[in-house]
Amino acid sequence: MITARDLAPAQLDSVLGRTSPLLKLAISIAWLLGLATTVAPGPPLLMALTAVGAGSILGRVPGRDFARALAPLWLAALGLATFNTLFGAANGDPNAAAIAQLGPFRITQAALAAGIGLGLRVAAIGAVGAVFALTTDSTRLVDSLVQQGRLPERFAYGALAAYSAVPRFSEDLATLRQARRIRGLRGDWHPRLLVGLLVLAIRHGDRMAIAMDARAFGSGPRSRYREIRWSRLDLGVGLAAVVVLALALGLRA
């Protein structure tokens, strides 16, 4: 699964790494909305292949990271496609011609097409999300949302602080388990661990809030340490994304 982590220098210096995070977020949303308008297998297949190719070539994402991020999602897509193919409503239509008979399951062409289309949509959504996450630095994303998207600083940087605190939960859980072992208690899962995690989360959140107030977030105009500006690279990537979306939607027939 994709978790909060630092990206490699090659990924940050790649074409997609230098592209505006706000633009990549807009492209991802536009592609997902385009996928929602069709159940044909052509558009999601083209989008998935384009996303994986762009992430590997333009984003310099290592194949191992891609496999780790996409394996659970694509396994879910395969299971969803199989389930909808076997139990599709079209299989119960006696007038529809069956193309296969797997034991008690009668499979028609309409059910197979619907199952494959749904599975490919899930795979395409996973590919687009993985490319965005594996080529976008979280701090640069928030800077882009504030400077280019005009998002309020208090909300944007507060969300970044919460996102950065996610990996800390695993460390807190390990610490609480070790503390239970020291006291002679069982170190495996116990409902009381939830209380300890809640207390630690409140303490971390309180410290973050004090630190942000000390830096006067939301009090007025601020200077910028990292300037995020639009560039010709953003224009090229945006036009390419629009072309791919148009070609994909043209395959709906």
KAUR-V191270 format. One record per residue. N is the residue number from 0. RES is the residue in one letter. SS is DSSP state (hx for helix, st for strand, lp for the rest). PHI is phi in radians with two decimals (* if undefined). BURIAL is 1 if it has 24 or more other ideal C-beta (glycine too) atoms within 12 Angstrom, else 0. Layout:
# KAUR-V191270
n=N res=RES ss=SS phi=PHI burial=BURIAL
n=N res=RES ss=SS phi=PHI burial=BURIAL
This chain:
# KAUR-V191270
n=0 res=M ss=lp phi=* burial=0
n=1 res=I ss=lp phi=-1.52 burial=1
n=2 res=T ss=lp phi=-2.17 burial=0
n=3 res=A ss=lp phi=-1.17 burial=0
n=4 res=R ss=lp phi=-2.75 burial=0
n=5 res=D ss=lp phi=-1.49 burial=0
n=6 res=L ss=lp phi=-1.46 burial=1
n=7 res=A ss=lp phi=-1.21 burial=0
n=8 res=P ss=hx phi=-1.00 burial=0
n=9 res=A ss=hx phi=-1.11 burial=0
n=10 res=Q ss=hx phi=-1.24 burial=1
n=11 res=L ss=hx phi=-1.23 burial=1
n=12 res=D ss=lp phi=-1.57 burial=0
n=13 res=S ss=lp phi=-1.32 burial=1
n=14 res=V ss=hx phi=-1.07 burial=1
n=15 res=L ss=hx phi=-1.24 burial=1
n=16 res=G ss=hx phi=-1.17 burial=1
n=17 res=R ss=hx phi=-1.57 burial=1
n=18 res=T ss=lp phi=-1.26 burial=1
n=19 res=S ss=lp phi=-1.00 burial=1
n=20 res=P ss=hx phi=-1.04 burial=1
n=21 res=L ss=hx phi=-1.12 burial=1
n=22 res=L ss=hx phi=-1.14 burial=1
n=23 res=K ss=hx phi=-1.11 burial=1
n=24 res=L ss=hx phi=-1.14 burial=1
n=25 res=A ss=hx phi=-1.13 burial=1
n=26 res=I ss=hx phi=-1.11 burial=1
n=27 res=S ss=hx phi=-1.07 burial=1
n=28 res=I ss=hx phi=-1.14 burial=0
n=29 res=A ss=hx phi=-1.11 burial=1
n=30 res=W ss=hx phi=-1.14 burial=1
n=31 res=L ss=hx phi=-1.19 burial=1
n=32 res=L ss=hx phi=-1.15 burial=0
n=33 res=G ss=hx phi=-1.12 burial=1
n=34 res=L ss=hx phi=-1.13 burial=1
n=35 res=A ss=lp phi=-1.26 burial=0
n=36 res=T ss=lp phi=-1.63 burial=0
n=37 res=T ss=lp phi=-2.57 burial=1
n=38 res=V ss=lp phi=-2.03 burial=0
n=39 res=A ss=lp phi=-1.23 burial=1
n=40 res=P ss=hx phi=-1.34 burial=1
n=41 res=G ss=hx phi=-1.13 burial=1
n=42 res=P ss=hx phi=-1.02 burial=1
n=43 res=P ss=hx phi=-1.14 burial=1
n=44 res=L ss=hx phi=-1.13 burial=1
n=45 res=L ss=hx phi=-1.12 burial=1
n=46 res=M ss=hx phi=-1.15 burial=1
n=47 res=A ss=hx phi=-1.14 burial=1
n=48 res=L ss=hx phi=-1.13 burial=1
n=49 res=T ss=hx phi=-1.14 burial=1
n=50 res=A ss=hx phi=-1.12 burial=1
n=51 res=V ss=hx phi=-1.14 burial=1
n=52 res=G ss=hx phi=-1.12 burial=0
n=53 res=A ss=hx phi=-1.15 burial=1
n=54 res=G ss=hx phi=-1.14 burial=1
n=55 res=S ss=hx phi=-1.31 burial=1
n=56 res=I ss=hx phi=-1.58 burial=0
n=57 res=L ss=lp phi=-1.45 burial=1
n=58 res=G ss=lp phi=-1.76 burial=1
n=59 res=R ss=lp phi=0.94 burial=1
n=60 res=V ss=lp phi=-1.41 burial=1
n=61 res=P ss=lp phi=-1.06 burial=0
n=62 res=G ss=hx phi=-1.05 burial=0
n=63 res=R ss=hx phi=-1.14 burial=0
n=64 res=D ss=hx phi=-1.17 burial=1
n=65 res=F ss=hx phi=-1.08 burial=1
n=66 res=A ss=hx phi=-1.10 burial=0
n=67 res=R ss=hx phi=-1.15 burial=0
n=68 res=A ss=hx phi=-1.37 burial=1
n=69 res=L ss=hx phi=-1.64 burial=1
n=70 res=A ss=hx phi=-0.97 burial=0
n=71 res=P ss=hx phi=-1.11 burial=0
n=72 res=L ss=hx phi=-1.23 burial=1
n=73 res=W ss=hx phi=-1.29 burial=1
n=74 res=L ss=hx phi=-1.16 burial=0
n=75 res=A ss=hx phi=-1.13 burial=0
n=76 res=A ss=hx phi=-1.11 burial=1
n=77 res=L ss=hx phi=-1.11 burial=0
n=78 res=G ss=hx phi=-1.14 burial=0
n=79 res=L ss=hx phi=-1.16 burial=1
n=80 res=A ss=hx phi=-1.14 burial=1
n=81 res=T ss=hx phi=-1.12 burial=0
n=82 res=F ss=hx phi=-1.09 burial=0
n=83 res=N ss=hx phi=-1.25 burial=1
n=84 res=T ss=hx phi=-1.25 burial=1
n=85 res=L ss=hx phi=-1.31 burial=1
n=86 res=F ss=lp phi=-1.99 burial=0
n=87 res=G ss=lp phi=-1.13 burial=1
n=88 res=A ss=hx phi=-1.14 burial=0
n=89 res=A ss=hx phi=-1.15 burial=1
n=90 res=N ss=hx phi=-1.20 burial=1
n=91 res=G ss=hx phi=-1.54 burial=0
n=92 res=D ss=lp phi=-1.44 burial=0
n=93 res=P ss=lp phi=-1.21 burial=0
n=94 res=N ss=lp phi=-1.46 burial=0
n=95 res=A ss=lp phi=-1.45 burial=0
n=96 res=A ss=lp phi=-1.32 burial=0
n=97 res=A ss=st phi=-1.47 burial=0
n=98 res=I ss=st phi=-1.81 burial=0
n=99 res=A ss=st phi=-2.79 burial=0
n=100 res=Q ss=st phi=-2.34 burial=0
n=101 res=L ss=st phi=-1.87 burial=0
n=102 res=G ss=lp phi=1.09 burial=0
n=103 res=P ss=lp phi=-1.42 burial=0
n=104 res=F ss=st phi=-1.66 burial=0
n=105 res=R ss=st phi=-1.80 burial=1
n=106 res=I ss=st phi=-1.95 burial=1
n=107 res=T ss=st phi=-1.83 burial=1
n=108 res=Q ss=hx phi=-1.14 burial=0
n=109 res=A ss=hx phi=-1.14 burial=1
n=110 res=A ss=hx phi=-1.17 burial=1
n=111 res=L ss=hx phi=-1.13 burial=1
n=112 res=A ss=hx phi=-1.13 burial=1
n=113 res=A ss=hx phi=-1.15 burial=1
n=114 res=G ss=hx phi=-1.14 burial=1
n=115 res=I ss=hx phi=-1.13 burial=1
n=116 res=G ss=hx phi=-1.08 burial=1
n=117 res=L ss=hx phi=-1.18 burial=1
n=118 res=G ss=hx phi=-1.12 burial=1
n=119 res=L ss=hx phi=-1.17 burial=1
n=120 res=R ss=hx phi=-1.10 burial=1
n=121 res=V ss=hx phi=-1.12 burial=1
n=122 res=A ss=hx phi=-1.12 burial=1
n=123 res=A ss=hx phi=-1.17 burial=1
n=124 res=I ss=hx phi=-1.07 burial=1
n=125 res=G ss=hx phi=-1.12 burial=1
n=126 res=A ss=hx phi=-1.16 burial=1
n=127 res=V ss=hx phi=-1.11 burial=1
n=128 res=G ss=hx phi=-1.13 burial=1
n=129 res=A ss=hx phi=-1.16 burial=1
n=130 res=V ss=hx phi=-1.10 burial=1
n=131 res=F ss=hx phi=-1.09 burial=1
n=132 res=A ss=hx phi=-1.22 burial=1
n=133 res=L ss=hx phi=-1.54 burial=1
n=134 res=T ss=lp phi=-2.20 burial=1
n=135 res=T ss=lp phi=-2.19 burial=1
n=136 res=D ss=lp phi=-1.35 burial=1
n=137 res=S ss=hx phi=-1.11 burial=1
n=138 res=T ss=hx phi=-1.15 burial=1
n=139 res=R ss=hx phi=-1.17 burial=1
n=140 res=L ss=hx phi=-1.09 burial=1
n=141 res=V ss=hx phi=-1.17 burial=1
n=142 res=D ss=hx phi=-1.03 burial=1
n=143 res=S ss=hx phi=-1.17 burial=1
n=144 res=L ss=hx phi=-1.11 burial=1
n=145 res=V ss=hx phi=-1.32 burial=1
n=146 res=Q ss=hx phi=-1.43 burial=1
n=147 res=Q ss=lp phi=-1.71 burial=1
n=148 res=G ss=lp phi=-1.64 burial=0
n=149 res=R ss=lp phi=1.01 burial=0
n=150 res=L ss=lp phi=-1.36 burial=0
n=151 res=P ss=lp phi=-1.00 burial=0
n=152 res=E ss=hx phi=-1.12 burial=1
n=153 res=R ss=hx phi=-1.05 burial=0
n=154 res=F ss=hx phi=-1.24 burial=0
n=155 res=A ss=hx phi=-1.15 burial=1
n=156 res=Y ss=hx phi=-1.30 burial=1
n=157 res=G ss=hx phi=-1.15 burial=1
n=158 res=A ss=hx phi=-1.14 burial=0
n=159 res=L ss=hx phi=-1.10 burial=1
n=160 res=A ss=hx phi=-1.10 burial=1
n=161 res=A ss=hx phi=-1.16 burial=0
n=162 res=Y ss=hx phi=-1.12 burial=1
n=163 res=S ss=hx phi=-1.20 burial=1
n=164 res=A ss=lp phi=-1.46 burial=1
n=165 res=V ss=hx phi=-1.04 burial=0
n=166 res=P ss=hx phi=-1.10 burial=0
n=167 res=R ss=hx phi=-1.22 burial=1
n=168 res=F ss=hx phi=-1.08 burial=1
n=169 res=S ss=hx phi=-1.13 burial=0
n=170 res=E ss=hx phi=-1.17 burial=0
n=171 res=D ss=hx phi=-1.12 burial=1
n=172 res=L ss=hx phi=-1.12 burial=1
n=173 res=A ss=hx phi=-1.10 burial=0
n=174 res=T ss=hx phi=-1.14 burial=0
n=175 res=L ss=hx phi=-1.14 burial=1
n=176 res=R ss=hx phi=-1.14 burial=0
n=177 res=Q ss=hx phi=-1.12 burial=0
n=178 res=A ss=hx phi=-1.11 burial=0
n=179 res=R ss=hx phi=-1.16 burial=0
n=180 res=R ss=hx phi=-1.13 burial=0
n=181 res=I ss=hx phi=-1.08 burial=0
n=182 res=R ss=lp phi=-1.45 burial=0
n=183 res=G ss=lp phi=1.48 burial=0
n=184 res=L ss=lp phi=-1.70 burial=0
n=185 res=R ss=lp phi=-1.22 burial=0
n=186 res=G ss=lp phi=-1.62 burial=0
n=187 res=D ss=lp phi=-1.43 burial=0
n=188 res=W ss=lp phi=-1.16 burial=0
n=189 res=H ss=lp phi=-2.61 burial=0
n=190 res=P ss=lp phi=-1.01 burial=0
n=191 res=R ss=hx phi=-1.16 burial=0
n=192 res=L ss=hx phi=-1.12 burial=1
n=193 res=L ss=hx phi=-1.11 burial=0
n=194 res=V ss=hx phi=-1.14 burial=0
n=195 res=G ss=hx phi=-1.10 burial=0
n=196 res=L ss=hx phi=-1.12 burial=1
n=197 res=L ss=hx phi=-1.12 burial=0
n=198 res=V ss=hx phi=-1.11 burial=0
n=199 res=L ss=hx phi=-1.15 burial=1
n=200 res=A ss=hx phi=-1.11 burial=0
n=201 res=I ss=hx phi=-1.13 burial=0
n=202 res=R ss=hx phi=-1.13 burial=0
n=203 res=H ss=hx phi=-1.10 burial=1
n=204 res=G ss=hx phi=-1.12 burial=0
n=205 res=D ss=hx phi=-1.14 burial=0
n=206 res=R ss=hx phi=-1.14 burial=0
n=207 res=M ss=hx phi=-1.10 burial=1
n=208 res=A ss=hx phi=-1.12 burial=0
n=209 res=I ss=hx phi=-1.13 burial=0
n=210 res=A ss=hx phi=-1.12 burial=0
n=211 res=M ss=hx phi=-1.20 burial=1
n=212 res=D ss=hx phi=-1.14 burial=0
n=213 res=A ss=hx phi=-1.14 burial=0
n=214 res=R ss=lp phi=-1.66 burial=0
n=215 res=A ss=lp phi=1.05 burial=0
n=216 res=F ss=lp phi=-1.20 burial=1
n=217 res=G ss=lp phi=1.41 burial=0
n=218 res=S ss=lp phi=-1.55 burial=0
n=219 res=G ss=lp phi=2.74 burial=0
n=220 res=P ss=lp phi=-1.04 burial=0
n=221 res=R ss=lp phi=-2.26 burial=0
n=222 res=S ss=lp phi=-1.37 burial=0
n=223 res=R ss=lp phi=-2.01 burial=0
n=224 res=Y ss=lp phi=-1.46 burial=0
n=225 res=R ss=lp phi=-2.08 burial=0
n=226 res=E ss=lp phi=-1.53 burial=0
n=227 res=I ss=lp phi=-1.90 burial=1
n=228 res=R ss=lp phi=-2.15 burial=0
n=229 res=W ss=lp phi=-1.25 burial=0
n=230 res=S ss=lp phi=-2.47 burial=0
n=231 res=R ss=hx phi=-1.14 burial=0
n=232 res=L ss=hx phi=-1.06 burial=0
n=233 res=D ss=hx phi=-1.09 burial=1
n=234 res=L ss=hx phi=-1.10 burial=0
n=235 res=G ss=hx phi=-1.12 burial=0
n=236 res=V ss=hx phi=-1.13 burial=1
n=237 res=G ss=hx phi=-1.12 burial=1
n=238 res=L ss=hx phi=-1.14 burial=0
n=239 res=A ss=hx phi=-1.08 burial=1
n=240 res=A ss=hx phi=-1.14 burial=1
n=241 res=V ss=hx phi=-1.14 burial=0
n=242 res=V ss=hx phi=-1.10 burial=0
n=243 res=V ss=hx phi=-1.10 burial=1
n=244 res=L ss=hx phi=-1.11 burial=1
n=245 res=A ss=hx phi=-1.14 burial=0
n=246 res=L ss=hx phi=-1.12 burial=0
n=247 res=A ss=hx phi=-1.14 burial=1
n=248 res=L ss=hx phi=-1.20 burial=1
n=249 res=G ss=hx phi=-1.24 burial=0
n=250 res=L ss=lp phi=-1.56 burial=0
n=251 res=R ss=lp phi=-1.11 burial=0
n=252 res=A ss=lp phi=-1.31 burial=0
